[in-house]
Amino acid sequence: MILDLDGMRVYFPYDRIYLEQYQYMRALKRTLDAGGHSLLEMPTGTGKTVCLLSLITSYQHANPGCGKLVYCTRTVPEMDSVMQELGNVL
């Protein structure tokens, strides 16, 4: 699915998106546009990882000079899960 998020194309790997996911990505994009910091919270199982990866990879594509994404996890299995989701996004 391709979404228009404040004028930027966002590639989302699933057929539907929840309102909370859209709002999460929109808040993150506005923070990136402003060059600021953000603390976003969503409950477990609401798709934070896919939202973050979808928005960031699309943002990097639209703004090649914006920098890198550094994603940290507490455990290797958590990172494996993130890498699998990244494969879905890309």
C-alpha positions, 0 to 999 in steps of 0.5 A, spaced: 500 500 500 502 506 498 500 512 503 500 520 502 503 522 508 503 530 508 505 530 501 510 524 502 509 517 499 510 512 504 510 504 502 506 500 507 507 493 506 500 491 508 493 492 505 490 496 511 492 501 516 489 503 523 488 510 524 493 510 530 498 507 525 497 513 521 497 518 526 504 515 529 507 516 522 504 523 521 507 525 528 514 522 526 514 525 520 513 532 523 518 531 528 523 529 522 521 535 518 522 540 524 529 537 526 527 535 533 526 529 537 520 525 539 517 520 544 512 516 541 508 511 545 503 505 542 501 499 546 504 492 544 502 489 538 499 495 534 505 495 529 510 500 532 515 497 528 512 496 521 510 504 522 517 506 524 520 502 518 515 504 513 516 511 515 523 512 516 525 508 509 520 512 505 523 519 508 530 517 507 528 515 500 525 522 499 530 526 503 537 522 501 541 527 505 537 526 512 542 521 515 541 514 518 536 510 522 540 507 528 535 501 531 537 498 538 534 492 541 535 489 548 536 482 545 538 478 538 531 475 537 528 482 538 533 484 532 531 478 528 524 480 528 525 487 526 530 485 520 524 480 518 519 486 518 524 490 514 524 485 509 517 486 508 517 493 508 523 493 503 
